Amino acid sequence: MVTAPDGSGKLELTAFHEPTRAHDREELPANAYGYRHIAYRVTNIDAVVAQARAAGYHTVGDVVDYQDIYRLAYIRGPEGLIVEVAQPLRPASTSA
């Protein structure tokens, strides 16, 4: 069970050992049909990635900057689920 960075919610990632899967979801591309991806906004992406790696998870590619808006990383979890973590590069704008 993982808690959202701001403590507002929890996400449970599980891996089933029985019955055997018909195909290896980890080999499917990120844009394959089905539930494959969830995203969290984080304040320290380097710490989140380090914690995930220490727990035995692997990143899909490197941590990258996306259009000067976010730093992004993709972490592959159980059953091939991809967890995206995104750190804003600029403070959130406030609306009047």
Distance bins in CASP14 RR format, pairs under 12 A and 6 or more apart:
PFRMAT RR
TARGET T0000
AUTHOR 0000-0000-0000
RMODE 2
METHOD distances of the structure
MODEL  1
1 7 0 0 0 0 0 1 0 0 0 0 0
1 9 0 0 0 0 1 0 0 0 0 0 0
1 10 1 0 1 0 0 0 0 0 0 0 0
1 11 1 0 0 1 0 0 0 0 0 0 0
1 12 1 0 1 0 0 0 0 0 0 0 0
1 13 0 0 0 0 1 0 0 0 0 0 0
1 14 0 0 0 0 1 0 0 0 0 0 0
2 9 0 0 0 0 1 0 0 0 0 0 0
2 10 1 0 0 1 0 0 0 0 0 0 0
2 11 1 0 1 0 0 0 0 0 0 0 0
2 12 1 0 0 1 0 0 0 0 0 0 0
2 13 1 0 0 1 0 0 0 0 0 0 0
2 14 0 0 0 0 0 1 0 0 0 0 0
2 38 0 0 0 0 0 1 0 0 0 0 0
2 40 0 0 0 0 1 0 0 0 0 0 0
2 42 0 0 0 0 0 1 0 0 0 0 0
2 48 0 0 0 0 0 1 0 0 0 0 0
2 51 0 0 0 0 1 0 0 0 0 0 0
2 52 0 0 0 0 1 0 0 0 0 0 0
2 55 0 0 0 0 1 0 0 0 0 0 0
2 57 0 0 0 0 0 1 0 0 0 0 0
2 75 0 0 0 0 0 1 0 0 0 0 0
2 77 0 0 0 0 0 1 0 0 0 0 0
2 78 0 0 0 0 0 1 0 0 0 0 0
2 81 0 0 0 0 0 1 0 0 0 0 0
2 83 0 0 0 0 1 0 0 0 0 0 0
2 85 0 0 0 0 0 1 0 0 0 0 0
3 9 1 0 0 1 0 0 0 0 0 0 0
3 10 1 0 1 0 0 0 0 0 0 0 0
3 11 0 0 0 0 1 0 0 0 0 0 0
3 12 0 0 0 0 0 1 0 0 0 0 0
3 40 0 0 0 0 0 1 0 0 0 0 0
4 10 1 0 0 1 0 0 0 0 0 0 0
4 11 1 0 0 1 0 0 0 0 0 0 0
4 38 0 0 0 0 0 1 0 0 0 0 0
4 39 0 0 0 0 0 1 0 0 0 0 0
4 40 1 0 0 1 0 0 0 0 0 0 0
4 41 0 0 0 0 1 0 0 0 0 0 0
4 42 0 0 0 0 1 0 0 0 0 0 0
4 43 0 0 0 0 0 1 0 0 0 0 0
4 48 0 0 0 0 0 1 0 0 0 0 0
4 83 0 0 0 0 0 1 0 0 0 0 0
4 85 0 0 0 0 0 1 0 0 0 0 0
5 11 0 0 0 0 0 1 0 0 0 0 0
5 39 0 0 0 0 0 1 0 0 0 0 0
5 40 1 0 0 1 0 0 0 0 0 0 0
5 41 1 0 0 1 0 0 0 0 0 0 0
5 42 1 0 1 0 0 0 0 0 0 0 0
5 43 1 0 0 1 0 0 0 0 0 0 0
5 44 0 0 0 0 1 0 0 0 0 0 0
5 45 0 0 0 0 0 1 0 0 0 0 0
5 47 0 0 0 0 1 0 0 0 0 0 0
5 48 1 0 0 1 0 0 0 0 0 0 0
5 51 0 0 0 0 0 1 0 0 0 0 0
5 85 0 0 0 0 1 0 0 0 0 0 0
5 86 0 0 0 0 0 1 0 0 0 0 0
5 87 0 0 0 0 0 1 0 0 0 0 0
6 40 0 0 0 0 1 0 0 0 0 0 0
6 41 0 0 0 0 1 0 0 0 0 0 0
6 42 0 0 0 0 1 0 0 0 0 0 0
6 43 0 0 0 0 1 0 0 0 0 0 0
7 40 0 0 0 0 0 1 0 0 0 0 0
8 40 0 0 0 0 0 1 0 0 0 0 0
8 41 0 0 0 0 0 1 0 0 0 0 0
9 40 0 0 0 0 0 1 0 0 0 0 0
10 40 0 0 0 0 0 1 0 0 0 0 0
11 38 1 0 0 1 0 0 0 0 0 0 0
11 39 0 0 0 0 0 1 0 0 0 0 0
11 40 0 0 0 0 1 0 0 0 0 0 0
11 77 0 0 0 0 0 1 0 0 0 0 0
11 78 0 0 0 0 0 1 0 0 0 0 0
11 81 0 0 0 0 1 0 0 0 0 0 0
11 83 0 0 0 0 1 0 0 0 0 0 0
12 38 0 0 0 0 0 1 0 0 0 0 0
12 78 0 0 0 0 0 1 0 0 0 0 0
12 81 0 0 0 0 0 1 0 0 0 0 0
13 35 0 0 0 0 0 1 0 0 0 0 0
13 38 0 0 0 0 1 0 0 0 0 0 0
13 52 0 0 0 0 0 1 0 0 0 0 0
13 55 0 0 0 0 0 1 0 0 0 0 0
13 57 0 0 0 0 1 0 0 0 0 0 0
13 75 0 0 0 0 0 1 0 0 0 0 0
13 76 0 0 0 0 0 1 0 0 0 0 0
13 77 1 0 0 1 0 0 0 0 0 0 0
13 78 1 0 1 0 0 0 0 0 0 0 0
13 79 1 0 0 1 0 0 0 0 0 0 0
13 80 0 0 0 0 1 0 0 0 0 0 0
13 81 1 0 0 1 0 0 0 0 0 0 0
13 82 0 0 0 0 0 1 0 0 0 0 0
13 83 1 0 0 1 0 0 0 0 0 0 0
14 77 0 0 0 0 0 1 0 0 0 0 0
14 78 1 0 0 1 0 0 0 0 0 0 0
14 79 1 0 0 1 0 0 0 0 0 0 0
14 80 0 0 0 0 0 1 0 0 0 0 0
14 81 0 0 0 0 1 0 0 0 0 0 0
15 21 0 0 0 0 0 1 0 0 0 0 0
15 25 0 0 0 0 0 1 0 0 0 0 0
15 26 0 0 0 0 0 1 0 0 0 0 0
15 57 0 0 0 0 0 1 0 0 0 0 0
15 76 0 0 0 0 0 1 0 0 0 0 0
15 77 0 0 0 0 1 0 0 0 0 0 0
15 78 1 1 0 0 0 0 0 0 0 0 0
15 79 1 0 1 0 0 0 0 0 0 0 0
15 80 0 0 0 0 1 0 0 0 0 0 0
15 81 0 0 0 0 1 0 0 0 0 0 0
16 25 0 0 0 0 0 1 0 0 0 0 0
16 78 0 0 0 0 1 0 0 0 0 0 0
16 79 1 0 0 1 0 0 0 0 0 0 0
16 80 0 0 0 0 0 1 0 0 0 0 0
17 78 0 0 0 0 0 1 0 0 0 0 0
17 79 0 0 0 0 0 1 0 0 0 0 0
21 27 0 0 0 0 0 1 0 0 0 0 0
21 28 0 0 0 0 0 1 0 0 0 0 0
21 78 0 0 0 0 0 1 0 0 0 0 0
21 79 0 0 0 0 1 0 0 0 0 0 0
21 80 0 0 0 0 0 1 0 0 0 0 0
22 28 0 0 0 0 0 1 0 0 0 0 0
23 32 0 0 0 0 0 1 0 0 0 0 0
23 79 0 0 0 0 0 1 0 0 0 0 0
23 80 0 0 0 0 0 1 0 0 0 0 0
24 32 0 0 0 0 0 1 0 0 0 0 0
24 79 0 0 0 0 0 1 0 0 0 0 0
24 80 0 0 0 0 1 0 0 0 0 0 0
25 32 0 0 0 0 1 0 0 0 0 0 0
25 33 0 0 0 0 0 1 0 0 0 0 0
25 34 0 0 0 0 1 0 0 0 0 0 0
25 35 0 0 0 0 1 0 0 0 0 0 0
25 36 1 0 0 1 0 0 0 0 0 0 0
25 37 0 0 0 0 0 1 0 0 0 0 0
25 76 0 0 0 0 1 0 0 0 0 0 0
25 77 0 0 0 0 0 1 0 0 0 0 0
25 78 0 0 0 0 1 0 0 0 0 0 0
25 79 1 0 1 0 0 0 0 0 0 0 0
25 80 1 0 1 0 0 0 0 0 0 0 0
25 81 0 0 0 0 1 0 0 0 0 0 0
25 82 0 0 0 0 0 1 0 0 0 0 0
26 32 0 0 0 0 0 1 0 0 0 0 0
26 36 0 0 0 0 0 1 0 0 0 0 0
26 57 0 0 0 0 0 1 0 0 0 0 0
26 58 0 0 0 0 1 0 0 0 0 0 0
26 60 0 0 0 0 0 1 0 0 0 0 0
26 76 1 0 0 1 0 0 0 0 0 0 0
26 77 0 0 0 0 1 0 0 0 0 0 0
26 78 0 0 0 0 1 0 0 0 0 0 0
26 79 0 0 0 0 1 0 0 0 0 0 0
26 80 1 0 1 0 0 0 0 0 0 0 0
26 81 0 0 0 0 1 0 0 0 0 0 0
26 82 0 0 0 0 1 0 0 0 0 0 0
27 76 0 0 0 0 0 1 0 0 0 0 0
27 80 0 0 0 0 1 0 0 0 0 0 0
28 34 0 0 0 0 1 0 0 0 0 0 0
28 35 0 0 0 0 0 1 0 0 0 0 0
28 36 1 0 0 1 0 0 0 0 0 0 0
28 37 0 0 0 0 0 1 0 0 0 0 0
28 60 0 0 0 0 0 1 0 0 0 0 0
28 76 0 0 0 0 0 1 0 0 0 0 0
28 79 0 0 0 0 0 1 0 0 0 0 0
28 80 1 0 0 1 0 0 0 0 0 0 0
28 81 0 0 0 0 0 1 0 0 0 0 0
28 82 0 0 0 0 1 0 0 0 0 0 0
29 36 0 0 0 0 1 0 0 0 0 0 0
29 37 0 0 0 0 0 1 0 0 0 0 0
29 60 0 0 0 0 0 1 0 0 0 0 0
29 80 0 0 0 0 0 1 0 0 0 0 0
29 82 0 0 0 0 0 1 0 0 0 0 0
30 36 1 0 0 1 0 0 0 0 0 0 0
30 37 1 0 0 1 0 0 0 0 0 0 0
30 39 0 0 0 0 0 1 0 0 0 0 0
30 60 1 0 0 1 0 0 0 0 0 0 0
30 61 0 0 0 0 0 1 0 0 0 0 0
30 74 1 0 0 1 0 0 0 0 0 0 0
30 75 0 0 0 0 0 1 0 0 0 0 0
30 76 0 0 0 0 1 0 0 0 0 0 0
30 80 0 0 0 0 1 0 0 0 0 0 0
30 81 0 0 0 0 0 1 0 0 0 0 0
30 82 1 0 1 0 0 0 0 0 0 0 0
30 83 0 0 0 0 0 1 0 0 0 0 0
30 84 0 0 0 0 1 0 0 0 0 0 0
31 37 0 0 0 0 1 0 0 0 0 0 0
31 82 0 0 0 0 0 1 0 0 0 0 0
32 80 0 0 0 0 0 1 0 0 0 0 0
32 81 0 0 0 0 0 1 0 0 0 0 0
32 82 0 0 0 0 0 1 0 0 0 0 0
34 79 0 0 0 0 0 1 0 0 0 0 0
34 80 0 0 0 0 0 1 0 0 0 0 0
34 81 0 0 0 0 0 1 0 0 0 0 0
34 82 0 0 0 0 0 1 0 0 0 0 0
35 79 0 0 0 0 1 0 0 0 0 0 0
35 80 0 0 0 0 0 1 0 0 0 0 0
35 81 1 0 0 1 0 0 0 0 0 0 0
35 82 0 0 0 0 0 1 0 0 0 0 0
36 60 0 0 0 0 0 1 0 0 0 0 0
36 74 0 0 0 0 0 1 0 0 0 0 0
36 76 0 0 0 0 0 1 0 0 0 0 0
36 77 0 0 0 0 0 1 0 0 0 0 0
36 79 0 0 0 0 1 0 0 0 0 0 0
36 80 1 0 0 1 0 0 0 0 0 0 0
36 81 1 0 0 1 0 0 0 0 0 0 0
36 82 1 0 1 0 0 0 0 0 0 0 0
36 83 0 0 0 0 0 1 0 0 0 0 0
36 84 0 0 0 0 0 1 0 0 0 0 0
37 60 0 0 0 0 0 1 0 0 0 0 0
37 72 0 0 0 0 0 1 0 0 0 0 0
37 74 0 0 0 0 1 0 0 0 0 0 0
37 75 0 0 0 0 0 1 0 0 0 0 0
37 76 0 0 0 0 0 1 0 0 0 0 0
37 77 0 0 0 0 0 1 0 0 0 0 0
37 80 0 0 0 0 1 0 0 0 0 0 0
37 81 1 0 0 1 0 0 0 0 0 0 0
37 82 1 0 1 0 0 0 0 0 0 0 0
37 83 1 0 0 1 0 0 0 0 0 0 0
37 84 1 0 0 1 0 0 0 0 0 0 0
37 85 0 0 0 0 0 1 0 0 0 0 0
37 86 0 0 0 0 0 1 0 0 0 0 0
38 74 0 0 0 0 0 1 0 0 0 0 0
38 75 0 0 0 0 0 1 0 0 0 0 0
38 76 0 0 0 0 0 1 0 0 0 0 0
38 77 0 0 0 0 0 1 0 0 0 0 0
38 80 0 0 0 0 0 1 0 0 0 0 0
38 81 1 0 0 1 0 0 0 0 0 0 0
38 82 1 0 0 1 0 0 0 0 0 0 0
38 83 1 0 1 0 0 0 0 0 0 0 0
38 84 1 0 0 1 0 0 0 0 0 0 0
38 85 0 0 0 0 0 1 0 0 0 0 0
38 86 0 0 0 0 0 1 0 0 0 0 0
39 66 0 0 0 0 0 1 0 0 0 0 0
39 70 0 0 0 0 1 0 0 0 0 0 0
39 72 0 0 0 0 1 0 0 0 0 0 0
39 73 0 0 0 0 0 1 0 0 0 0 0
39 74 0 0 0 0 1 0 0 0 0 0 0
39 75 0 0 0 0 0 1 0 0 0 0 0
39 81 0 0 0 0 0 1 0 0 0 0 0
39 82 0 0 0 0 1 0 0 0 0 0 0
39 83 1 0 0 1 0 0 0 0 0 0 0
39 84 1 1 0 0 0 0 0 0 0 0 0
39 85 1 0 0 1 0 0 0 0 0 0 0
39 86 1 0 0 1 0 0 0 0 0 0 0
39 87 0 0 0 0 0 1 0 0 0 0 0
40 48 0 0 0 0 1 0 0 0 0 0 0
40 49 0 0 0 0 0 1 0 0 0 0 0
40 52 0 0 0 0 0 1 0 0 0 0 0
40 70 0 0 0 0 0 1 0 0 0 0 0
40 72 0 0 0 0 0 1 0 0 0 0 0
40 73 0 0 0 0 0 1 0 0 0 0 0
40 74 0 0 0 0 0 1 0 0 0 0 0
40 75 0 0 0 0 0 1 0 0 0 0 0
40 82 0 0 0 0 0 1 0 0 0 0 0
40 83 1 0 0 1 0 0 0 0 0 0 0
40 84 1 0 0 1 0 0 0 0 0 0 0
40 85 1 0 1 0 0 0 0 0 0 0 0
40 86 1 0 0 1 0 0 0 0 0 0 0
40 87 0 0 0 0 1 0 0 0 0 0 0
40 88 0 0 0 0 0 1 0 0 0 0 0
41 48 0 0 0 0 0 1 0 0 0 0 0
41 69 0 0 0 0 0 1 0 0 0 0 0
41 70 0 0 0 0 1 0 0 0 0 0 0
41 71 0 0 0 0 0 1 0 0 0 0 0
41 72 0 0 0 0 0 1 0 0 0 0 0
41 84 0 0 0 0 1 0 0 0 0 0 0
41 85 0 0 0 0 1 0 0 0 0 0 0
41 86 1 0 1 0 0 0 0 0 0 0 0
41 87 1 0 0 1 0 0 0 0 0 0 0
41 88 1 0 0 1 0 0 0 0 0 0 0
41 89 0 0 0 0 0 1 0 0 0 0 0
41 92 0 0 0 0 1 0 0 0 0 0 0
42 48 1 0 1 0 0 0 0 0 0 0 0
42 49 0 0 0 0 1 0 0 0 0 0 0
42 50 0 0 0 0 0 1 0 0 0 0 0
42 51 0 0 0 0 0 1 0 0 0 0 0
42 52 0 0 0 0 0 1 0 0 0 0 0
42 63 0 0 0 0 0 1 0 0 0 0 0
42 70 0 0 0 0 1 0 0 0 0 0 0
42 71 0 0 0 0 1 0 0 0 0 0 0
42 72 0 0 0 0 0 1 0 0 0 0 0
42 73 0 0 0 0 1 0 0 0 0 0 0
42 75 0 0 0 0 0 1 0 0 0 0 0
42 83 0 0 0 0 0 1 0 0 0 0 0
42 84 0 0 0 0 1 0 0 0 0 0 0
42 85 1 0 1 0 0 0 0 0 0 0 0
42 86 1 0 0 1 0 0 0 0 0 0 0
42 87 1 0 1 0 0 0 0 0 0 0 0
42 88 0 0 0 0 1 0 0 0 0 0 0
43 71 0 0 0 0 0 1 0 0 0 0 0
43 85 0 0 0 0 0 1 0 0 0 0 0
43 86 0 0 0 0 0 1 0 0 0 0 0
43 87 1 0 0 1 0 0 0 0 0 0 0
43 88 0 0 0 0 1 0 0 0 0 0 0
43 89 0 0 0 0 0 1 0 0 0 0 0
43 91 0 0 0 0 0 1 0 0 0 0 0
43 92 0 0 0 0 0 1 0 0 0 0 0
44 50 0 0 0 0 1 0 0 0 0 0 0
44 51 0 0 0 0 1 0 0 0 0 0 0
44 63 0 0 0 0 0 1 0 0 0 0 0
44 71 0 0 0 0 1 0 0 0 0 0 0
44 73 0 0 0 0 0 1 0 0 0 0 0
44 85 0 0 0 0 1 0 0 0 0 0 0
44 86 0 0 0 0 0 1 0 0 0 0 0
44 87 1 0 0 1 0 0 0 0 0 0 0
44 88 0 0 0 0 0 1 0 0 0 0 0
45 51 0 0 0 0 0 1 0 0 0 0 0
45 52 0 0 0 0 0 1 0 0 0 0 0
45 59 0 0 0 0 0 1 0 0 0 0 0
45 62 0 0 0 0 0 1 0 0 0 0 0
45 63 1 0 0 1 0 0 0 0 0 0 0
45 64 0 0 0 0 0 1 0 0 0 0 0
45 65 0 0 0 0 0 1 0 0 0 0 0
45 66 0 0 0 0 0 1 0 0 0 0 0
45 70 0 0 0 0 1 0 0 0 0 0 0
45 71 1 0 1 0 0 0 0 0 0 0 0
45 72 1 0 0 1 0 0 0 0 0 0 0
45 73 1 0 1 0 0 0 0 0 0 0 0
45 74 0 0 0 0 0 1 0 0 0 0 0
45 75 0 0 0 0 0 1 0 0 0 0 0
45 84 0 0 0 0 0 1 0 0 0 0 0
45 85 1 0 1 0 0 0 0 0 0 0 0
45 86 1 0 0 1 0 0 0 0 0 0 0
45 87 1 1 0 0 0 0 0 0 0 0 0
45 88 0 0 0 0 1 0 0 0 0 0 0
45 89 0 0 0 0 0 1 0 0 0 0 0
46 52 0 0 0 0 0 1 0 0 0 0 0
46 53 0 0 0 0 0 1 0 0 0 0 0
46 59 0 0 0 0 0 1 0 0 0 0 0
46 62 0 0 0 0 0 1 0 0 0 0 0
46 63 1 0 0 1 0 0 0 0 0 0 0
46 71 0 0 0 0 1 0 0 0 0 0 0
46 73 0 0 0 0 1 0 0 0 0 0 0
46 85 0 0 0 0 0 1 0 0 0 0 0
46 87 0 0 0 0 1 0 0 0 0 0 0
47 53 0 0 0 0 0 1 0 0 0 0 0
47 54 0 0 0 0 0 1 0 0 0 0 0
47 63 0 0 0 0 0 1 0 0 0 0 0
47 71 0 0 0 0 0 1 0 0 0 0 0
47 73 0 0 0 0 0 1 0 0 0 0 0
47 85 0 0 0 0 0 1 0 0 0 0 0
47 87 0 0 0 0 1 0 0 0 0 0 0
48 54 0 0 0 0 0 1 0 0 0 0 0
48 55 0 0 0 0 0 1 0 0 0 0 0
48 57 0 0 0 0 0 1 0 0 0 0 0
48 59 0 0 0 0 0 1 0 0 0 0 0
48 63 0 0 0 0 1 0 0 0 0 0 0
48 71 0 0 0 0 0 1 0 0 0 0 0
48 72 0 0 0 0 0 1 0 0 0 0 0
48 73 1 0 0 1 0 0 0 0 0 0 0
48 74 0 0 0 0 0 1 0 0 0 0 0
48 75 0 0 0 0 1 0 0 0 0 0 0
48 83 0 0 0 0 1 0 0 0 0 0 0
48 84 0 0 0 0 0 1 0 0 0 0 0
48 85 1 0 1 0 0 0 0 0 0 0 0
48 86 0 0 0 0 0 1 0 0 0 0 0
48 87 0 0 0 0 1 0 0 0 0 0 0
49 55 0 0 0 0 0 1 0 0 0 0 0
49 56 0 0 0 0 0 1 0 0 0 0 0
49 57 0 0 0 0 1 0 0 0 0 0 0
49 58 0 0 0 0 0 1 0 0 0 0 0
49 59 1 0 0 1 0 0 0 0 0 0 0
49 60 0 0 0 0 0 1 0 0 0 0 0
49 61 0 0 0 0 0 1 0 0 0 0 0
49 62 0 0 0 0 1 0 0 0 0 0 0
49 63 1 0 0 1 0 0 0 0 0 0 0
49 64 0 0 0 0 0 1 0 0 0 0 0
49 71 0 0 0 0 1 0 0 0 0 0 0
49 72 0 0 0 0 0 1 0 0 0 0 0
49 73 1 0 1 0 0 0 0 0 0 0 0
49 74 0 0 0 0 1 0 0 0 0 0 0
49 75 1 0 0 1 0 0 0 0 0 0 0
49 83 0 0 0 0 0 1 0 0 0 0 0
49 84 0 0 0 0 0 1 0 0 0 0 0
49 85 1 0 0 1 0 0 0 0 0 0 0
49 86 0 0 0 0 0 1 0 0 0 0 0
49 87 0 0 0 0 0 1 0 0 0 0 0
50 56 0 0 0 0 0 1 0 0 0 0 0
50 57 0 0 0 0 0 1 0 0 0 0 0
50 59 0 0 0 0 0 1 0 0 0 0 0
50 63 0 0 0 0 0 1 0 0 0 0 0
50 73 0 0 0 0 0 1 0 0 0 0 0
50 75 0 0 0 0 0 1 0 0 0 0 0
50 85 0 0 0 0 0 1 0 0 0 0 0
51 57 0 0 0 0 1 0 0 0 0 0 0
51 59 0 0 0 0 0 1 0 0 0 0 0
51 73 0 0 0 0 0 1 0 0 0 0 0
51 75 0 0 0 0 1 0 0 0 0 0 0
51 83 0 0 0 0 0 1 0 0 0 0 0
51 85 0 0 0 0 0 1 0 0 0 0 0
52 58 0 0 0 0 1 0 0 0 0 0 0
52 59 1 0 0 1 0 0 0 0 0 0 0
52 60 0 0 0 0 0 1 0 0 0 0 0
52 63 0 0 0 0 0 1 0 0 0 0 0
52 73 0 0 0 0 1 0 0 0 0 0 0
52 74 0 0 0 0 0 1 0 0 0 0 0
52 75 1 0 1 0 0 0 0 0 0 0 0
52 76 0 0 0 0 1 0 0 0 0 0 0
52 77 0 0 0 0 1 0 0 0 0 0 0
52 82 0 0 0 0 0 1 0 0 0 0 0
52 83 1 0 0 1 0 0 0 0 0 0 0
52 84 0 0 0 0 0 1 0 0 0 0 0
52 85 0 0 0 0 1 0 0 0 0 0 0
53 59 1 0 0 1 0 0 0 0 0 0 0
53 63 0 0 0 0 0 1 0 0 0 0 0
53 73 0 0 0 0 0 1 0 0 0 0 0
53 75 0 0 0 0 1 0 0 0 0 0 0
53 76 0 0 0 0 0 1 0 0 0 0 0
53 77 0 0 0 0 0 1 0 0 0 0 0
54 75 0 0 0 0 0 1 0 0 0 0 0
55 75 0 0 0 0 1 0 0 0 0 0 0
55 77 0 0 0 0 1 0 0 0 0 0 0
55 78 0 0 0 0 0 1 0 0 0 0 0
55 83 0 0 0 0 0 1 0 0 0 0 0
56 75 0 0 0 0 1 0 0 0 0 0 0
56 76 0 0 0 0 0 1 0 0 0 0 0
56 77 0 0 0 0 1 0 0 0 0 0 0
56 78 0 0 0 0 0 1 0 0 0 0 0
57 73 0 0 0 0 0 1 0 0 0 0 0
57 74 0 0 0 0 0 1 0 0 0 0 0
57 75 1 0 1 0 0 0 0 0 0 0 0
57 76 1 0 0 1 0 0 0 0 0 0 0
57 77 1 0 1 0 0 0 0 0 0 0 0
57 78 0 0 0 0 1 0 0 0 0 0 0
57 80 0 0 0 0 0 1 0 0 0 0 0
57 81 0 0 0 0 0 1 0 0 0 0 0
57 82 0 0 0 0 0 1 0 0 0 0 0
57 83 0 0 0 0 1 0 0 0 0 0 0
57 85 0 0 0 0 0 1 0 0 0 0 0
58 73 0 0 0 0 0 1 0 0 0 0 0
58 74 0 0 0 0 1 0 0 0 0 0 0
58 75 1 0 0 1 0 0 0 0 0 0 0
58 76 1 0 1 0 0 0 0 0 0 0 0
58 77 0 0 0 0 1 0 0 0 0 0 0
58 78 0 0 0 0 0 1 0 0 0 0 0
58 80 0 0 0 0 0 1 0 0 0 0 0
58 82 0 0 0 0 0 1 0 0 0 0 0
58 83 0 0 0 0 0 1 0 0 0 0 0
59 72 0 0 0 0 0 1 0 0 0 0 0
59 73 1 0 1 0 0 0 0 0 0 0 0
59 74 1 0 0 1 0 0 0 0 0 0 0
59 75 1 0 1 0 0 0 0 0 0 0 0
59 76 1 0 0 1 0 0 0 0 0 0 0
59 77 0 0 0 0 0 1 0 0 0 0 0
59 82 0 0 0 0 0 1 0 0 0 0 0
59 83 0 0 0 0 0 1 0 0 0 0 0
59 84 0 0 0 0 0 1 0 0 0 0 0
59 85 0 0 0 0 1 0 0 0 0 0 0
60 72 0 0 0 0 0 1 0 0 0 0 0
60 73 0 0 0 0 1 0 0 0 0 0 0
60 74 1 0 1 0 0 0 0 0 0 0 0
60 75 1 0 0 1 0 0 0 0 0 0 0
60 76 1 0 1 0 0 0 0 0 0 0 0
60 77 0 0 0 0 1 0 0 0 0 0 0
60 80 0 0 0 0 1 0 0 0 0 0 0
60 81 0 0 0 0 0 1 0 0 0 0 0
60 82 1 0 0 1 0 0 0 0 0 0 0
60 83 0 0 0 0 1 0 0 0 0 0 0
60 84 0 0 0 0 1 0 0 0 0 0 0
60 85 0 0 0 0 0 1 0 0 0 0 0
61 72 0 0 0 0 0 1 0 0 0 0 0
61 73 1 0 0 1 0 0 0 0 0 0 0
61 74 1 0 0 1 0 0 0 0 0 0 0
61 75 0 0 0 0 1 0 0 0 0 0 0
61 76 0 0 0 0 1 0 0 0 0 0 0
61 82 0 0 0 0 0 1 0 0 0 0 0
61 84 0 0 0 0 0 1 0 0 0 0 0
62 71 0 0 0 0 0 1 0 0 0 0 0
62 72 0 0 0 0 1 0 0 0 0 0 0
62 73 1 0 0 1 0 0 0 0 0 0 0
62 74 0 0 0 0 1 0 0 0 0 0 0
62 75 0 0 0 0 0 1 0 0 0 0 0
63 70 0 0 0 0 0 1 0 0 0 0 0
63 71 1 0 1 0 0 0 0 0 0 0 0
63 72 1 0 0 1 0 0 0 0 0 0 0
63 73 1 0 1 0 0 0 0 0 0 0 0
63 74 0 0 0 0 1 0 0 0 0 0 0
63 75 0 0 0 0 0 1 0 0 0 0 0
63 84 0 0 0 0 0 1 0 0 0 0 0
63 85 0 0 0 0 1 0 0 0 0 0 0
63 86 0 0 0 0 0 1 0 0 0 0 0
63 87 0 0 0 0 1 0 0 0 0 0 0
64 70 0 0 0 0 1 0 0 0 0 0 0
64 71 1 0 0 1 0 0 0 0 0 0 0
64 72 1 0 1 0 0 0 0 0 0 0 0
64 73 1 0 0 1 0 0 0 0 0 0 0
64 74 0 0 0 0 1 0 0 0 0 0 0
64 84 0 0 0 0 0 1 0 0 0 0 0
64 85 0 0 0 0 0 1 0 0 0 0 0
64 86 0 0 0 0 0 1 0 0 0 0 0
64 87 0 0 0 0 0 1 0 0 0 0 0
64 89 0 0 0 0 0 1 0 0 0 0 0
65 71 1 0 1 0 0 0 0 0 0 0 0
65 72 1 0 0 1 0 0 0 0 0 0 0
65 73 0 0 0 0 0 1 0 0 0 0 0
65 86 0 0 0 0 0 1 0 0 0 0 0
65 87 0 0 0 0 1 0 0 0 0 0 0
65 88 0 0 0 0 0 1 0 0 0 0 0
65 89 1 0 0 1 0 0 0 0 0 0 0
65 90 0 0 0 0 0 1 0 0 0 0 0
66 72 1 0 1 0 0 0 0 0 0 0 0
66 73 0 0 0 0 0 1 0 0 0 0 0
66 74 0 0 0 0 0 1 0 0 0 0 0
66 84 0 0 0 0 0 1 0 0 0 0 0
66 86 1 0 0 1 0 0 0 0 0 0 0
66 87 0 0 0 0 0 1 0 0 0 0 0
66 88 0 0 0 0 0 1 0 0 0 0 0
66 89 0 0 0 0 1 0 0 0 0 0 0
67 86 0 0 0 0 0 1 0 0 0 0 0
67 88 0 0 0 0 0 1 0 0 0 0 0
67 89 0 0 0 0 1 0 0 0 0 0 0
67 90 0 0 0 0 0 1 0 0 0 0 0
68 88 0 0 0 0 0 1 0 0 0 0 0
68 89 1 0 1 0 0 0 0 0 0 0 0
68 90 1 0 0 1 0 0 0 0 0 0 0
69 86 0 0 0 0 1 0 0 0 0 0 0
69 87 0 0 0 0 0 1 0 0 0 0 0
69 88 1 0 0 1 0 0 0 0 0 0 0
69 89 1 0 0 1 0 0 0 0 0 0 0
69 90 1 0 0 1 0 0 0 0 0 0 0
69 91 0 0 0 0 0 1 0 0 0 0 0
69 92 0 0 0 0 0 1 0 0 0 0 0
69 93 0 0 0 0 0 1 0 0 0 0 0
70 84 0 0 0 0 1 0 0 0 0 0 0
70 85 0 0 0 0 1 0 0 0 0 0 0
70 86 1 0 1 0 0 0 0 0 0 0 0
70 87 1 0 0 1 0 0 0 0 0 0 0
70 88 1 0 1 0 0 0 0 0 0 0 0
70 89 1 0 0 1 0 0 0 0 0 0 0
70 90 0 0 0 0 1 0 0 0 0 0 0
70 92 0 0 0 0 0 1 0 0 0 0 0
71 84 0 0 0 0 0 1 0 0 0 0 0
71 85 0 0 0 0 1 0 0 0 0 0 0
71 86 1 0 0 1 0 0 0 0 0 0 0
71 87 1 0 1 0 0 0 0 0 0 0 0
71 88 0 0 0 0 1 0 0 0 0 0 0
71 89 1 0 0 1 0 0 0 0 0 0 0
71 90 0 0 0 0 0 1 0 0 0 0 0
72 82 0 0 0 0 0 1 0 0 0 0 0
72 83 0 0 0 0 0 1 0 0 0 0 0
72 84 1 0 0 1 0 0 0 0 0 0 0
72 85 1 0 0 1 0 0 0 0 0 0 0
72 86 1 0 1 0 0 0 0 0 0 0 0
72 87 1 0 0 1 0 0 0 0 0 0 0
72 88 0 0 0 0 0 1 0 0 0 0 0
72 89 0 0 0 0 0 1 0 0 0 0 0
73 82 0 0 0 0 0 1 0 0 0 0 0
73 83 0 0 0 0 1 0 0 0 0 0 0
73 84 1 0 0 1 0 0 0 0 0 0 0
73 85 1 0 1 0 0 0 0 0 0 0 0
73 86 0 0 0 0 1 0 0 0 0 0 0
73 87 0 0 0 0 1 0 0 0 0 0 0
74 80 0 0 0 0 0 1 0 0 0 0 0
74 81 0 0 0 0 0 1 0 0 0 0 0
74 82 1 0 1 0 0 0 0 0 0 0 0
74 83 1 0 0 1 0 0 0 0 0 0 0
74 84 1 0 1 0 0 0 0 0 0 0 0
74 85 0 0 0 0 1 0 0 0 0 0 0
74 86 0 0 0 0 1 0 0 0 0 0 0
75 81 0 0 0 0 1 0 0 0 0 0 0
75 82 1 0 0 1 0 0 0 0 0 0 0
75 83 1 0 1 0 0 0 0 0 0 0 0
75 84 1 0 0 1 0 0 0 0 0 0 0
75 85 1 0 0 1 0 0 0 0 0 0 0
75 86 0 0 0 0 0 1 0 0 0 0 0
76 82 1 0 1 0 0 0 0 0 0 0 0
76 83 1 0 0 1 0 0 0 0 0 0 0
76 84 0 0 0 0 0 1 0 0 0 0 0
77 83 1 0 0 1 0 0 0 0 0 0 0
77 84 0 0 0 0 0 1 0 0 0 0 0
END
